[in-house]
Amino acid sequence: MNDRQTLSRPEKVFNKLIAYLTKPSNVIVISFLIILTSCIVYPLYSVYSAAMSVGQMDSMMYNSLFGLHLKKGDMTFLNFSMLMLGKYSREYSTSFFWKPLWNSIRMSTYSSIIALLVGGIIAWLITRTDIKYKKYISSVFVFPYIMPSWTLALVWKNVFANSKVGTGITGMLESLTGICVPSWFVYGIFPCSVVMGIHYAPFAYILIGGILRNMDANLEEAATILKADRWRIIRKVTLPIVLPALISTVLLVFSSTMASYAVPVFVGSPGDFYVMSTMLRSLYSSSYSGQSYVMTLVLVLIGIGMLALNQAVIGKRKSFTTVTGKSGQVSFVRLKGNKLISLVIVIVLFFMAIFPIISFALESLCEVQGDYSTLTLKYWLSREEIGGIHVAVGKGILFNSTILGALWGSIKLSAVVSLVVGTAGFLIGYGVSKNRGSKLATLLSNVAFFPYLIPSMAFGSIFLAVSTKLLFLRGTFLLLVIVASIKYLPFASRSGASAMMQLSGEIEEAAIIVGAPWHIRMTKILFPIQKASFISGYLLPFVSCIRELSLFILLTSSGTLITTLLSYFDERNVVQMSNGINLLIILVVLIVNFTINKLTGASIDKGIGGN
């Protein structure tokens, strides 16, 4: 009887475990599963616990209304029944929960429709027609996503605000023409939906365009041979094939818009249009923290519901094969009025991508907003204190230590987060690809993607609850790094997994045969081959983090990051400073994106457009 037969069952299990852990890919999968599960399960428990606890003002309200003797931190279901069930009054529940929830759902739905229509149409025009200026359109169309979400919101205010609406600020349209547009056009659900839809339209363009670009042209050619008209081909062939991209876009836009904070504040709140995110912050700022965490739980459940809906719809189809290795020649649709259509799109894109920069520059120079006869450089170059009516403005932007410090804080945070997220995404992609098909790899992929489904405001609120238990994290730079790294990991993990899946296993096997250690294989062989894809995993978190507001608004003070400082000035109607700061953010993002693109070739619109 040999040694193998005499081994006990525990010894066999131990040997299998040792053999399993000798593979770096297995260690990566296990390690990240433990880390990510801890960083998701514990925070979710913390926010549930916080939702069951009463805040300072909660306890005072409940004791006064119901004759109780609750103290701050006591556990109770009153937060749920008060906010959602109208225990005190239906009017309170309606005003603070149900109406904002309904507004959020409507805004998210309309934004999803706009994003699908705008992004899908542009993707079809680029990939399936003979439209002109494809390279320009493809490059410029992604600008609304690269720039902060509130960019178009501020432009909307700069252009359409008038003396008869909201705060009474004069916008560009009224200043130049005397025309005052109606209040619903300036503030409320209409501008919020349009702005968020345009901001996320590039995602629909990228997802749908990528599928159309790689789709076997024979599928549409066969329908053409059978005498099907163009609309029938689109409806019966093209649309079913791009269904996964359509569902993914709806998932992205709806989930992200549900907890968007900046856009509803800029063009919603002045028109008394309140959504879940603005009400959540209002409740927390008023020390009704228990009720604010109830809202957080609702937003988390909505995100999970969107994932379940996505799986239910896509799961019915086992295959979405569109690339067959056959004909790649696409018969472009010849557009009637090609030049006119192309020119209209170019002009529209100018106002979407280029005009905002011009607008912010002009508005930051106006002593009186909208009055271009009062241009001045003092808000940029003044070395002395600039007087403000309601708030201390400080020195000019380029000499303002608070603004420059906040900008450096954002750059430093974004750099650290991009390094952490990009590296983690690269490793997760390696682990998932090497263990493809295994339950642990599938679980890791899903766990890494989960934070993407939780709206940013809710995600920040979750870790705010964590910081109330782990006090050493509260208000620290480390807390911001942890929150942003987990939130943006889905970008890098999906990018890393996709890049690794494209690599043949023979490449690494050849390196193993010649004795190359694991770290050499990763840094000298695998990373250089898919350099552009992996660098995107570093670039996207940087771009997303430096322009983020909703995620950080509850976690840090207004002077820590450039986005929270922008919100501070905008809420106090110091429009020159808010416009100037927004211009700074855009320029930093565009410079970083352009530099990385030129140095490495990484580009989020690569592979879709333009000749």
Secondary structure, DSSP 8 states (H G I E B T S, - for coil): --HHHH--HHHHHHHHHHHHHTSHHHHHHHHHHHHHHHHHHHHHHHHHHHHHB--HHHHHHHHHHH-----TT-B-SHHHHHHTS-SS-HHHHIIIIIHHHHHHHHHHHHHHHHHHHHHHHHHHHHHHB--S-HHHHHHHTTHHHHS-TTHHHHHHHHHH--TTSTT----HHHHHH-----HHHHSSHHHHHHHHHHHHHHHHHHHHHHHHHHS-THHHHHHHHTT--HHHHIIIIIHHHTHHHHHHHHHHHHHHHHT--HHHHHHTGGGT---HHHHHHHHHHTT-HHHHHHHHHHHHHHHHHHHHHHHHHHTT-S------SS------B--TTHHHHHHHHHHHHIIIIIHHHHHHHHHTTBSSTT-TTSB-SHHHH--S-B--SSS--BS-GGG-HHHHHHHHHHHHHHHHHHHHHHHHHHHHHHHHHHTTTSHHHHHHHHHHHHHHHS-HHHHHHHHHHHHHHSGGGTT-HHHHHHHHHHHHHHHHHHHHHHHHHTS-HHHHHHHHHTT--HHHIIIIIIHHHTHHHHHHHHHHHHHHHHT--TTTTTTS-TTTSHHHHHHHHHHTT-HHHHHHHHHHHHHHHHHHHHHHHHHH---TTTTTS--
